[in-house]
Amino acid sequence: ALNTKTNQVVAIGKQAKDMLGRTPAYVKAVQPVVDGVISDFEVTQEMLYYLIKTATKNKGLLGPRVVVGVPSGITNVEVRAVEDAAKSAGAREVLIVEEPMAAAIGIGLPIENPEGHMIVDIGGGTTDIAVISLGGIVNAKNIPVAGDLLDEQIADYIRNEFKVLVGKKTAEQVKKTLSSAIPLPEEKQMTIRGRYLVSGLPREVIITDSDVREAILPSLQRLVDAIKETLEITPPEIVADIMKSGIYLSGGGALIKGLDEFIKEEIGFDVKVADEPLTAVVRGTSRILDDPESFKDALVSYENTFTY
């Protein structure tokens, strides 16, 4: 959250997110990383500086080693932008790893083995689908179907069907509470408040899980199609391995109820939701941070020394 009068950062992270849609005119809540890539270099730098400072209080003069997760298929220019932002924020050494690889490490997959594994990491801005074998990515696909898009689709559905305008935060709350990929045993519902477009006045409406399912189903189908496309270009030996071990889901999107069953029905073999899928990527980056030498083949960028 930025104060546009003084150009100072007011809040970062959850505090800033809580301000979305609630700030005075001179305070602007911004998202410096959109669809997994940097959209505002200076604000990203400020955010990283804050995070590094928070994590390394009273821990010596040298800057820390930083591991950053990026979407698969990121360009060299975007990699350099991430490195530059982290170094400008005080990092001594910057290691960059693709998020599906970090997620696979985080959930404990034996990535260095010759057996193939498929992981689908459904994040906020993008979903990464990757086939991993022998410590590297065999092939990967990155699609902009993820949490942010689902929030938008839910808000659009509520506006079109109920003529009620809701903010991003309300749409996200609806997604977390009601989203499901298959019909639930019992109908769930919640009351939401927004602005009625006909009168311009506040209004309450009741949303059910079937409403949310209808809103997000096109994106879930697009996700399944992307998984199929990735399997089509995967070597047959690795496809056989994936059929045996199953597809692993990670990221916040993996928490959508019944998503594993929905994909299994469409693809035809086992789909597993990782333990604590929301933190899979960060757990993977943590393991890399502890022992970068063991995972250097998994990294996009591996440089031994950045000393300042």
N, C-alpha and C positions, 0 to 999 in steps of 0.2 A: 504494500500500500504506500503510495507516494504522495507527499504534500507538494502540489504543483506550484505553490507560492514560493517555497524555499528550496524545492527540488531535493528534499530530504526523504529518506525511507522512514516511514512511520511504523510499519509492522511487516513481519515476514512469516510465512508458513500458516499455521492454523489461525493465528491472530488476524492475519490479513484476509484469510478466507472468510472468517466470521464477519468481516466488514463488507463483503460483496453485496452490492445493492443497498447498502445502508450508510454510505459515506456522504459527508457534505460536498458541495460543488468543487472545493479546492483539493479534496483528497481523492485520489484515483487508485482503485484496486486493479493491478495489472498482472497478467500471467506472462512472465518473461520467456518461458519455454512452451511452445505450442506445437502439437503433433510431434513431440519428441525432439524438436530442434529449437535452437535459440532464435527468438523473434526480436528480442531487445538486448543487445550485448551489454550495455552499461548497467541495466537493471539486473541482469543475470550475474554480472560481476559483483554487484552489491549484495545480492542474495548469497552467493558463494562465500564472499568475505565474511558475512554474518555467521553462516553455518560453520566455516572453518574456525572463526574466533570462538564461537560457542563450544566447539568440540575440543579445542586445544588450549583452554585457559591454563596459564601458568605451566606450560609444558615445554619450556626451553625457547631459544631464539630462532632455531631453524624452522622453516615452514614444514608442514606435514606432507606425507605421501597421500595422494588423493586418488581414489578409484571412482570413475564416472561411468554409469551405464548409459548407453545410447541405443536408439533403434537399429535393427539390422538394415543393411543396405545404405547406411549413412555415407555421404560423399566425403572426399578428402578435405574439401573446404570446410564442411561442417565439423569434421573431427578437429581440424586446426582451430576453429572458433571455440570449441569446447576446451581444448588445451590452453589457448590464450586466456580465456575467461578464468579458468582455474588458477593459472600461474599469476595472472594479474591480481587475483584475490588472495595470494599468499602461499600457494602450494609450491613445495620444493620439487615434487615428482608427481607426474600425472599419468595414470594408467587408464586406458579406455577399453571397455569391454561391451560387446553387444548384449543387450538385455536378455534375449532368450538363453544365451550361454551362461550369463550370471544366474538366471533362474534355475537352469539345470544343475549348476554347481550348488546353488542354495538348497535345492530339495534333495541333494545327495545322489544324483544320477552318476553312474560310473562313466564319465564322458571320455576317459582315456582308453576305454576298451574298444575293440573293433566292432562290437555290436552297435547297431543304429538305434537312436531314440528320437522321437518327435515331441517337441514341447510347443505349446501354444500359450504365449504370455499376453494376456488381455489387460492392457494398462489403461491410462487415462486418455492419452492422445492417440496412441496407435496400438495395434495388435501385431505381435511378431510371431510368425510361425516358422520354426526352424527344425531341420533334421541334423542331428549331431552324431558324429562318429570319430573315433581316434583323436579326440581332443579338439576337433574343429567343426565348423559348420559346413555340411555337405551342400545344402541349398536352403534358402530362406525366402520368405515373402513377408512384406510389411504392408498392412492395410490400415486406412484411417477409420476403422470400425472399432471403437473402444468406449470407455466410460463417458467421455465428454459428448460424443455423438448420441449415445443413448439418452443422456440428459436432455439434449436438444430435441430429440424425437418425442420424448415424453411431454415436454413443455409445448411442442407444436400440436400434439394430439389433444392435450387439455384445452388449448386455445381453439382448435377447430371443432371439437366435439361438444365442449361445454361453454365456449365463448368466454373463458376465464384466462386471464393472463397471469402466469406465475414466473418467478425468478429461477435462476439456475440452481440456487440452493434448495428450493422447494422441490424442484424436479429431481435433484440428486437424492433427496430424502425419500421421495416416492419410489425411486429405483431401488434404493437399499431395502426398503420395507416390503415392496410388493412384486419386484421383478421375478419372473419365472419363465423358463423356456417351454415347459409342458404344463397342462392343467394340474392344479393342486387338489389334494383330497378334499380340502375345505376351502371355500372362497374366503379370501382376505380382502379387507378394505381399510381405507383411511380417509379422514376428512382433511381437506386442504383449503387454504384461503388464498384468494387472489383478487384481481380487479376484473369485474364483469365488464366486458367490452361494450355491451349494449347501453348500459347506464353510466359507466365510468365509476361506479361505487363498489366497495368491497363486497365479496360474496364467498360463501362456503359451498363446496361441492364434495360429494363422496366418490372416490376413485377405487376401482376394484383391481385385483390382480389380472383379470382378463383384459381390462382396458390397457394396462401396461404391456401385457403380452402382445396385444394387437399393435401397439405403438413400436415395439422393438423387434418384432418378428422379421421384418425385411433385413435388418442388420445381422441378426443371428443366422439367417439363410445365407447372407453374403459371406459370413465367417466360415460356414460349412463349405461353401463353394471354393473359398481360398485354400482351405485344408485339402480339398480334393485336387485342386490345381497343383499344390505342392507335392502331393503324393504321386501325381502323374509324371513329374520330372525327377522322381527319386529312383536311384538304381534298384532293380528288383530284389537283390539280396537284402538291402536295407529295409525295403517294404516288408519283406518276410519277418525281419527282426521286430519291426514296429507292430506288426499283427500279433506277434508273440507277447511283446512287453506292453503294448497299448500306447495311447496318446496321453500326455500329461498336460493338465491345465494349470496355469499359475496366473498371478495378477488379480486385481480386485474383481475383474469381470468373471473370474472362475467361481465367485460366490453367488452368481445368479442361480437360483434354485432349478435343478433339473437340467442344467446345461450339458452335463456329461451324458445324460440319457438321450437328450435331443441329438447330440453329435453322434453318439453310438448308433442310434436308429438310422441316421443318414449315411454314415460311413461304413458300418457293418462290423467294427471290432471295438475292443475295450477302450474306454476313456476314463482316466482317473484324475480326480482333483487332488492337487498336491496338498500336503499338510501345511497349514497356515499360508495359503497362496498369496495373500496380500504382501507378505514380507519376503517372498522367495528371492527376488532380485537383490534386495539389500543384504540378505544373508549371504548370497553368493559373492557380492562385492566385498563383504567383510572377510570371507575366507581368502579371497585374492589378496586383500590388504595384508593379511597375516603371513601369507607365503606366496609372493608374486612370482618367484622363480619356478615353482611347481606348475603354475598356470600360464606361463608366458606365451605358450602356443595358442591359448584361447583368447589372447588380447588382440585388439585392433592396433593398439599403439603400445610398444614396450621400449622404454628408454631407461637406461640404468641410472643416470644422474641428471638432475636439474638442480644445480646448486647456486644459491644467490647469497 
